[in-house]
Amino acid sequence: MRWSCVVAWLGALAPSYAADSLFDEARLSQVSARMQTFVDEGQISGAVTLVATQERILHIGVVGQSDLAAGRAMTEDTLFRIASLTKTVTATALMLLVEDGRINIDDPVAKYLPAFQQQTLKDGRAARPVTIRDILTHTAGFRIIEVVSGQEFSAFCRARIFQPLGMQDTGFVLSAEQAGRLAVTYKPGEKPGELIAVEIPDPTVARTPGPSGGLYATAGDLAKFYQTILRDRTSSTPALLPAARVTQMTSPLTPGIVTGFTPGNAWGLGWCVVEHPQGVTRHLSPGTFGHGGAWGTQAWIDPQRGLILLLMFQRTGFGNSDGSNVRDAFNEAVLTAYRGHTSETAGFESFGRY
């Protein structure tokens, strides 16, 4: 029954690239122009941008090239190494097992991985066992999903997330055809505006999947995942997780701790949560959740506005990717086109703690 509901809902998500009353359409159309300036300056080779609600894609923009040497244009179906955005998928995969009743997030890790039964620290025994909740708040990572499910991690994600949501271009290993659509990663050269291709491992060779950062995906596939999470957050007929689980997963659990690479954020269960918008997040609402990736990818869900913001490009060596000028320009271009935008972000009434 759940599968048929998912299929029916996805059928309603046929791409519709037209802004509605939420946006000043003329201003939203300038997002691609803003990204093109970074291409012209040699900061990125190209980018794919996407803005959506839980029902519709409002904007998708494509600029530049995915492979400069080959002259291959960036397209909507270009694949990207999404790096730490993978963590949001991993957290969702584990929460599926929580919802199945097979894991409690406050269980000791040792319940599933016996090697952790005798924990010692430099100055003696640990004060308490490490729990599932601990490792989901970006403090560690172990193969509990595989132990509990009895499946290899990539197979579990494929069966429980990618296939039900129609994410056909998402995975830890690519086919030869998919590899031909993978964007090249670039680093800055010695000359101003020069980009040098970075050598990466062959994406078609099977290797141990990287739950913290090993996925490849297209912008469209990620939109399906993030639309599902946004929809499930308030739905009585969820496609992946009940609303209470989504809220639990995307509420701040590390208050007062400096989190990630940008200020004002906290960790939920695998998700970054914006508590105090500032800097690159200044246009987002408090309670926005998502993640960034080291190679330039970014995905945010702003539940107060009901919006999803995806930015996809591939580069390294330009400093803090989470606080990059490209991300800042994208967020600003999109959210200043939002008709309800104000210079001061409003409070978020449903912003709780777990």
For each residue, the residues with C-beta under 8 A, 3 or more apart:
1: 4 5
2: 5 6 239
3: 6 7 164
4: 1 7 8
5: 1 2 8 9 237 239
6: 2 3 9 10 164 165 239
7: 3 4 10 11
8: 4 5 11 12
9: 5 6 12 13 231 239
10: 6 7 13 165 166 224
11: 7 8 14
12: 8 9 55
13: 9 10 55 56 57 224 227
14: 11
15: 57 60 220
16: 56 57 58
17: 57 58 59 60
18: 25 58
19: 22 23 24 25 28 58 59 337
20: 23 56 58
21: 339
22: 19 53 58 305 307 338 339 340
23: 19 20 27 28 58 59 337 338 339
24: 19 27 28 337 338 339
25: 18 19 28 29
26: 29 30
27: 23 24 30 333 336 337
28: 19 23 24 25 31 51 58 59 333 334 337
29: 25 26 32 33 59
30: 26 27 33 34 333 337
31: 28 34 35 49 51 59 61 330 333 334 337
32: 29 35 36 49 61 62 63
33: 29 30 36 37
34: 30 31 37 38 329 330 333
35: 31 32 38 39 44 47 49 61 63 64 326 329 330
36: 32 33 39 40 63 64
37: 33 34 40 41 329
38: 34 35 41 43 44 47 325 326 329
39: 35 36 42 43 44 45 46 47 63 64
40: 36 37
41: 37 38 193
42: 39 192 193 194 195
43: 38 39 315 318 325 326
44: 35 38 39 47 64 186 195 296 313 314 315 326
45: 39 64 65 66 67 68 74 183 184 186 195 313 314 315
46: 39 62 63 64 65 66 73 74 78 183 313
47: 35 38 39 44 61 62 63 64 74 311 312 313 326
48: 60 61 62 74 75 76 78 80 218 219 310 311 312 313
49: 31 32 35 59 60 61 219 310 311 312 330 334
50: 57 59 60 61 219 220 222 223 308 309 310 311 312
51: 28 31 57 58 59 60 307 308 309 310 334
52: 56 57 58 223 226 227 307 308 310
53: 22 56 58 227 230 306 307 308
54: 227 230 231 306 308
55: 12 13 227 231
56: 13 16 20 52 53
57: 13 15 16 17 50 51 52 60 223
58: 16 17 18 19 20 22 23 28 51 52 53
59: 17 19 23 28 29 31 49 50 51 334
60: 15 17 48 49 50 51 57 76 219 220
61: 31 32 35 47 48 49 50
62: 32 46 47 48 73 74 75 76 78
63: 32 35 36 39 46 47 74
64: 35 36 39 44 45 46 47 73 74
65: 45 46 68 71 72 73 74
66: 45 46 72 73 74 75 78 181 182 183 184
67: 45 70 71 72 183 184
68: 45 65 71 184 186 195 197
69: 184 197
70: 67
71: 65 67 68
72: 65 66 67
73: 46 62 64 65 66
74: 45 46 47 48 62 63 64 65 66 78 183
75: 48 62 66 78 181
76: 48 60 62 218 219 220
77: 169 181 218 220
78: 46 48 62 66 74 75 181 182 183 218 219 312
79: 169 174 178 179 181 182 183 216 217 218
80: 48 182 183 216 217 218 219 295 297 312 313 314
81: 182 185 200 215 216 293 295 297 314
82: 85 86 213 215 216 217 222 293 295 297 312
83: 86 213 293 294 295 297
84: 87 212 213 291 292 293 294
85: 82 88 89 215 217 222 290 291 292 293 297 298 299
86: 82 83 89 90 210 211 212 213 214 215 293
87: 84 90 91 138 211 212 213 270 271 291
88: 85 91 92 225 229 270 271 290 291 299
89: 85 86 92 93 157 161 215 225
90: 86 87 93 94 141 145 157 211 212 270
91: 87 88 94 95 136 249 269 270 271
92: 88 89 95 96 161 225 229 240 241 249 270
93: 89 90 96 97 145 153 156 157 160 161
94: 90 91 97 98 103 132 136 144 145 269 270
95: 91 92 98 99 241 245 248 249 269
96: 92 93 99 100 160 161 240 241
97: 93 94 100 102 103 145 148 149
98: 94 95 101 102 103 104 105 245
99: 95 96 241 242 245
100: 96 97 103
101: 98
102: 97 98 148 149
103: 94 97 98 100 107 112 132 144 148
104: 98 107 132
105: 98 131 132 133 136 269
106: 131 132 133
107: 103 104 111 112 131 132
108: 111 116 129 130 131
109: 112 113 116 129 130 131 132 134 135 142 144
110: 113 114 115 116 117 119 129 130
111: 107 108
112: 103 107 109 144 147 148
113: 109 110 116 142 143 144 147
114: 110 117
115: 110
116: 108 109 110 113 119 129 130 142
117: 110 114
118:
119: 110 116 125 126 129 130
120: 124 125 126
121: 124 125 126
122:
123:
124: 120 121
125: 119 120 121
126: 119 120 121 129 130
127:
128:
129: 108 109 110 116 119 126
130: 108 109 110 116 119 126 134 135 140
131: 105 106 107 108 109 134 135
132: 94 103 104 105 106 107 109 135 136 144
133: 105 106 136 137 253 269
134: 109 130 131 137 139 140
135: 109 130 131 132 139 140 141 142 144
136: 91 94 105 132 133 269 270
137: 133 134 253 254 267 268 269
138: 87 259 260 267 270
139: 134 135
140: 130 134 135
141: 90 135 211 212
142: 109 113 116 135
143: 113 146 147 153
144: 94 103 109 112 113 132 135 147 148
145: 90 93 94 97 148 149 153 156 211
146: 143 149 150 151 152 153 156
147: 112 113 143 144 150
148: 97 102 103 112 144 145
149: 97 102 145 146 156
150: 146 147
151: 146 155 156 159
152: 146 155 156 209
153: 93 143 145 146 156 157 209 211
154: 157 158 171 172 173 209
155: 151 152 158 159
156: 93 145 146 149 151 152 153 159 160
157: 89 90 93 153 154 160 161 162
158: 154 155 161 162 163 171
159: 151 155 156 162 163
160: 93 96 156 157 164 240
161: 89 92 93 96 157 158 164 165 167 225 240
162: 157 158 159 165 167 168 170 171 221
163: 158 159 166 167
164: 3 6 160 161 239 240
165: 6 10 161 162 224 225 228 239 240
166: 10 163 224
167: 161 162 163 170 217 221 224 225
168: 162 221
169: 77 79 178 181 216 217 218 220 221
170: 162 167 215 216 217 218 221 222 225
171: 154 158 162 174 215 216
172: 154 207 209 210 214 215 216
173: 154 203 204 205 206 207
174: 79 171 178 179 182 203 204 216
175: 178 179 204
176: 179 180 204
177: 180 181
178: 79 169 174 175 181 182 203 216
179: 79 174 175 176 182 202 203 204
180: 176 177
181: 66 75 77 78 79 169 177 178
182: 66 78 79 80 81 174 178 179 203 216
183: 45 46 66 67 74 78 79 80 312 313 314
184: 45 66 67 68 69 197 198 314
185: 81 197 198 200 295 314 315 316
186: 44 45 68 195 196 197 198 314 315 316
187: 195 196 198 315 316 317 318
188: 194 195 196 317 318
189: 194 195 196
190: 194
191: 194
192: 42
193: 41 42
194: 42 188 189 190 191
195: 42 44 45 68 186 187 188 189 315
196: 186 187 188 189
197: 68 69 184 185 186
198: 184 185 186 187 316
199:
200: 81 185 203
201: 205 207
202: 179 205
203: 173 174 178 179 182 200 216
204: 173 174 175 176 179
205: 173 201 202
206: 173
207: 172 173 201
208:
209: 152 153 154 172 214
210: 86 172 213 214 215
211: 86 87 90 141 145 153 214
212: 84 86 87 90 141
213: 82 83 84 86 87 210 293 294
214: 86 172 209 210 211
215: 81 82 85 86 89 170 171 172 210
216: 79 80 81 82 169 170 171 172 174 178 182 203
217: 79 80 82 85 167 169 170 221 222
218: 48 76 77 78 79 80 169 170 221 222
219: 48 49 50 60 76 78 80 222 223 310 312
220: 15 50 60 76 77 169 223 224
221: 162 167 168 169 170 217 218 224 225
222: 50 82 85 170 217 218 219 225 226 299 310 312
223: 50 52 57 219 220 226 227 308 310
224: 10 13 165 166 167 220 221 227 228
225: 88 89 92 161 165 167 170 221 222 228 229
226: 52 222 223 229 230 290 299 301 308 310
227: 13 52 53 54 55 223 224 230 231 308
228: 165 224 225 231 232 239 240
229: 88 92 225 226 232 233 240 241 246 250 301
230: 53 54 226 227 233 301 303 306 308
231: 9 54 55 227 228 234 235 238 239
232: 228 229 235 238 239 240 241 242 243 246
233: 229 230 243 246 247 250 303
234: 231 243
235: 231 232 238 239 243
236: 243
237: 5
238: 231 232 235 241 242 243 246
239: 2 5 6 9 164 165 228 231 232 235
240: 92 96 160 161 164 165 228 229 232
241: 92 95 96 99 229 232 238 245 246 249
242: 99 232 238 245 246
243: 232 233 234 235 236 238 246 247
244: 247 248
245: 95 98 99 241 242 248 249
246: 229 232 233 238 241 242 243 249 250
247: 233 243 244 250 251 350 352 354
248: 95 244 245 251 269 354
249: 91 92 95 241 245 246 268 269 270 271
250: 229 233 246 247 268 269 271 273 289 301
251: 247 248 268 273 351 352 353 354
252: 255 266 267 268 273 275 351 353
253: 133 137 266 267 268 269 353 354
254: 137 257 259 266 267
255: 252 266 275 353
256:
257: 254 266 267
258: 263
259: 138 254 265 266 267 272
260: 138 265 267 272 292 322
261: 292 320 321 322 323
262: 265 279 280 281 320 322 323
263: 258 276 278 279
264: 274 275 276 277 278 279 281
265: 259 260 262 272 273 274 275 281
266: 252 253 254 255 257 259 272 273 275
267: 137 138 252 253 254 257 259 260 270 271 272 273
268: 137 249 250 251 252 253 271 272 273 289
269: 91 94 95 105 133 136 137 248 249 250 253
270: 87 88 90 91 92 94 136 138 249 267
271: 87 88 91 249 250 267 268 289 290 291
272: 259 260 265 266 267 268 289 290 291 292
273: 250 251 252 265 266 267 268 287 288 289
274: 264 265 277 281 284 285 286 287 288 289 300
275: 252 255 264 265 266 286
276: 263 264 286
277: 264 274 281 282 283 284 285 286 288 345
278: 263 264 281 282
279: 262 263 264 282 323 328
280: 262 322 323 324 327 328 331
281: 262 264 265 274 277 278 284 288 331
282: 277 278 279 345
283: 277 331 332 334 335 336 341 345
284: 274 277 281 288 300 302 331 335 345
285: 274 277 288 302 303 304 305 345 346 348
286: 274 275 276 277 304 345 346 347 348 351
287: 273 274 303 304 348 350 351
288: 273 274 277 281 284 285 300 301 302 303 304
289: 250 268 271 272 273 274 300 301 303
290: 85 88 226 271 272 298 299 300 301 309
291: 84 85 87 88 271 272 298 299
292: 84 85 260 261 272 297 298 299 321 322 327
293: 81 82 83 84 85 86 213 296 297 298 321
294: 83 84 213 316 321
295: 80 81 82 83 185 314 315 316 321
296: 44 293 311 312 313 314 315 316 321 324 326
297: 80 81 82 83 85 292 293 311 312 313
298: 85 290 291 292 293 309 310 311 322 327 330
299: 85 88 222 226 290 291 292 308 309 310 311
300: 274 284 288 289 290 308 309 331
301: 226 229 230 250 288 289 290 307 308
302: 284 285 288 305 306 307 308 309
303: 230 233 285 287 288 289 306 348 350
304: 285 286 287 288 346 348
305: 22 285 302 338 340
306: 53 54 230 302 303
307: 22 51 52 53 301 302 334 338
308: 50 51 52 53 54 223 226 227 230 299 300 301 302
309: 50 51 290 298 299 300 302 330 331 334 335
310: 48 49 50 51 52 219 222 223 226 298 299
311: 47 48 49 50 296 297 298 299 326 327 330
312: 47 48 49 50 78 80 82 183 219 222 296 297
313: 44 45 46 47 48 80 183 296 297 326
314: 44 45 80 81 183 184 185 186 295 296
315: 43 44 45 185 186 187 195 295 296 318 321
316: 185 186 187 198 294 295 296 321
317: 187 188
318: 43 187 188 315 321 324
319: 323 324
320: 261 262 323 324
321: 261 292 293 294 295 296 315 316 318 324 327
322: 260 261 262 280 292 298 327
323: 261 262 279 280 319 320 327 328
324: 280 296 318 319 320 321 327 328
325: 38 43 328 329
326: 35 38 43 44 47 296 311 313 329 330
327: 280 292 298 311 321 322 323 324 330 331
328: 279 280 323 324 325 331 332
329: 34 35 37 38 325 326 332 333
330: 31 34 35 49 298 309 311 326 327 333 334
331: 280 281 283 284 300 309 327 328 334 335
332: 283 328 329 335 336
333: 27 28 30 31 34 329 330 336 337
334: 28 31 49 51 59 283 307 309 330 331 337 338
335: 283 284 309 331 332 338 341
336: 27 283 332 333 341
337: 19 23 24 27 28 30 31 333 334 341
338: 22 23 24 305 307 334 335 341
339: 21 22 23 24
340: 22 305
341: 283 335 336 337 338
342: 345 346
343:
344:
345: 277 282 283 284 285 286 342
346: 285 286 304 342
347: 286 351
348: 285 286 287 303 304 351
349:
350: 247 287 303
351: 251 252 286 287 347 348
352: 247 251
353: 251 252 253 255
354: 247 248 251 253
